[in-house]
Amino acid sequence: MNKQRVLFLCTHNSARSQMAEGFLRARAGDRFEAQSAGTEQTVVNPLAIRVMAERGIDISGHASKLLAGLLHEPWDYLITVCDDANERCPFVPGRQQRLHWSFEDPSRASGSEENRLATFRRVRDQIESRLQSWLTETTEVTRAAPPRRPGSCTPGGAGAPRPADRA
């Protein structure tokens, strides 16, 4: 069985995209090949590693990757998980579907470690919930319909942010 390839894109590839990649590998690694990348390269945030470990998912071996290094590969899905990456609207050759899931940047949380952990946990839970919904939708669509045509980054095209995504 050919696995569908999913690329999660964020600005720094340090938290949201890393958590999304970890969840997809753990929940549906038999159906999907998941990777993540950023428009800028940093390091995986230790708090992201910690809150994912609370879910039994080890992302400590993940590394921050640049989108440019993955552009040559074909992707069935490009999923942006931050508004900045969505606004940059990269063109990825071979990409079939582009989705945008807007999540708060937990790396910007301030205050005590407990306050920052609470933010990371909240975002982790939102990513997990959104991913689970998407997996259910994807399974239903795969059974019921032929493949969709590739989206575009043109205003109003598939992949363009909807008004609700901008809020």
Secondary structure, 3 states (H helix, E strand, C coil): CCCEEEEEEECCCCCHHHHHHHHHHHHHCCCEEEEEEECCCCCCCHHHHHHHHCCCCCCCCCCCCEHHHHCCCCCCEEEECCHHHHHHCCCCCCCCEEEECCCCCHHHCCCCHHHHHHHHHHHHHHHHHHHHHHHHHHHHHHHHCCCCCCCCCCCCCCCCCCHHHHC
